[in-house]
Amino acid sequence: MPRMSTISSIGIGALLSLILCGCSNSETGSAEPTDEPPNPQPSASSAPTGSGETPDSEELEPCSLLSLSDIEEFGSFQPPAEKKTGGLRHCAFIGERQNGESGRIPSIGVGIRESSVGEAVDVGLGVEEATFNSREAALIPDPDGGCIIALALTETSRVDVGVTGIDTEEACQLVEQVTEIVEPRLPGGN
Amino acid sequence: MPLELNSGEGFQTAVARSVSALNAEVIAQTRAETKKLVDSAESGGFRISPEGVEPLKQALARMQERLDSLAYTTIFALKQEPKLGSHAYGKTVANHSLKGAVEDPGSASMVIEKLRNILEDAGKALDLAVANYLEHEHGIAQTLKRRNI
């Protein structure tokens, strides 16, 4: 059940029109104000680091947020690899090619970044502000084949869920499905 | 001691810049040559047995996997590096770093995309060459059959 209100309302058609015209979408750029306090408290049911504490992004392990079995329905992936690239601590699930398989296959990543959702970088198709399960979020489509959903963790940190390797439209559809798995596991959700 | 680059730039930025440095002309040339391979295979110009093509297909798949990994790192991690600050110098440096990964016509992600296309063309040429081989083999079998050999 998709719960990304703004992104769902934009739809992939609108995303495509963004890709085609290369302009920003003035109608859907407004974020829904969240009811959360600046430092959202983790909920008792979903917080991996214990309830009742302010989420600590540095304690959150990216590979604890997604497993191979979570994504097996989306394709074949190499075992998760925890990495640090620049300011991103991430868990990479690179697509696995079976028997010389060619063509486009998805790779999936989950990462923690010490910067806010508001600092999401426009890589050519705009940044769509949104909410995902009432959590501040942003959709970042990439014209070179990929899509990221950034989810607020604290005021100064976020969790990025990304899909690369396939067409932008397809990547944005898949990343929403993966985010539905990851978001409930984050501290500070509803 | 971790690697420190004399230029003072981050390792990943340097990698992105190196990938970007691949000459666009060379890539275009390779693409054109691979297209010729596809054209040749389409017109029956060369053929290869299913057994013979296997290691070549495996090699192409390994190369594709390397590109999958590079594209992942570039698109998921590098392109989202935050700007260095709102002051003019920070903006200049951040923009310069990002340029190599994102904006230039020879940017890392665009180069990766072009290399992907080349590998796809090469794979297509091999598929056609196998089809040619099977067709040729079938033709020979039919001829032998007609001659009762």
Contacts between the chains, C-beta under 8 A, distances in Angstrom:
chain1	res1	chain2	res2	distance
A	85	B	12	5.6
A	85	B	73	5.9
A	85	B	77	3.8
A	85	B	78	6.8
A	86	B	10	6.2
A	86	B	12	5.4
A	86	B	77	6.0
A	86	B	78	6.5
A	86	B	81	4.9
A	87	B	81	6.2
A	87	B	82	6.7
A	88	B	76	7.7
A	88	B	77	4.7
A	88	B	80	7.0
A	88	B	81	7.9
A	90	B	76	7.0
A	90	B	77	6.5
A	92	B	69	7.8
A	92	B	72	6.2
A	92	B	76	8.0
A	94	B	65	7.0
A	94	B	68	5.5
A	94	B	69	5.1
A	94	B	72	6.0
A	95	B	65	7.4
A	95	B	68	5.2
A	96	B	65	7.6
A	97	B	61	4.3
A	97	B	64	6.1
A	97	B	65	5.7
A	99	B	61	8.0
A	100	B	54	7.0
A	100	B	57	3.5
A	100	B	58	4.8
A	100	B	60	6.9
A	100	B	61	4.4
A	101	B	61	6.0
A	102	B	57	7.3
A	102	B	60	6.3
A	102	B	61	6.5
A	102	B	64	6.4
A	102	B	119	7.3
A	102	B	120	6.5
A	102	B	123	4.1
A	103	B	120	7.1
A	103	B	123	8.0
A	104	B	116	7.9
A	105	B	68	6.9
A	107	B	68	5.3
A	107	B	69	7.4
A	107	B	71	7.4
A	107	B	72	4.4
A	109	B	72	6.2
A	109	B	76	4.5
A	109	B	77	7.7
A	111	B	76	7.0
A	111	B	77	7.0
A	113	B	80	6.9
A	113	B	82	7.7
A	115	B	82	4.2
A	119	B	82	4.9
A	119	B	83	7.2
A	120	B	80	6.9
A	121	B	79	6.3
A	121	B	80	5.2
A	121	B	81	7.3
A	121	B	82	7.1
A	121	B	83	7.5
A	121	B	98	7.5
A	123	B	75	7.8
A	123	B	79	4.9
A	123	B	80	7.8
A	123	B	102	5.9
A	124	B	102	7.4
A	140	B	80	7.3
A	142	B	75	5.2
A	142	B	79	7.0
A	142	B	109	7.7
A	144	B	71	7.4
A	144	B	74	7.9
A	144	B	75	6.2
A	144	B	109	4.0
A	144	B	110	6.5
A	144	B	112	7.4
A	144	B	113	5.5
A	145	B	71	7.0
A	145	B	75	7.4
A	145	B	113	6.8
A	146	B	71	7.3
A	146	B	75	4.0
A	146	B	76	6.9
A	148	B	75	7.9
A	148	B	76	6.6
A	148	B	80	6.8
A	150	B	80	8.0
A	160	B	76	7.1
A	160	B	80	6.6
A	162	B	72	7.9
A	162	B	75	7.1
A	162	B	76	4.1
A	164	B	68	7.7
A	164	B	71	5.1
A	164	B	72	4.7
A	164	B	75	4.6
A	164	B	76	5.7
A	165	B	68	5.2
A	165	B	71	5.8
A	165	B	72	6.9
